[in-house]
Amino acid sequence: MPGLDPTTPPIPALPAPPEPVHRATLPHALTFFLTVAQRRAVLASLRRLHRSRETALLRALDIEATTPDRRNGRRT
């Protein structure tokens, strides 16, 4: 082909694609909106239950948490 430099090294092979992600193992977001004062109050209440917001919320709602959390290794 015109314009190609024959001394240019070949392009390295691309890495193999990653394994497919199983959606059931991914975390799922829970979103709701609060006023600034409400957010501060909620976060302060959660801090009293546990340093992890996720764990504190589950405890406040009396929902059994998994141990350890498979998606990030944290204990909840």
Secondary structure, DSSP 8 states (H G I E B T S, - for coil): -TT--TTS--------------GGGS---------HHHHHHHHHHHHHH-SSHHHHHHHHTT----SS-TTT----
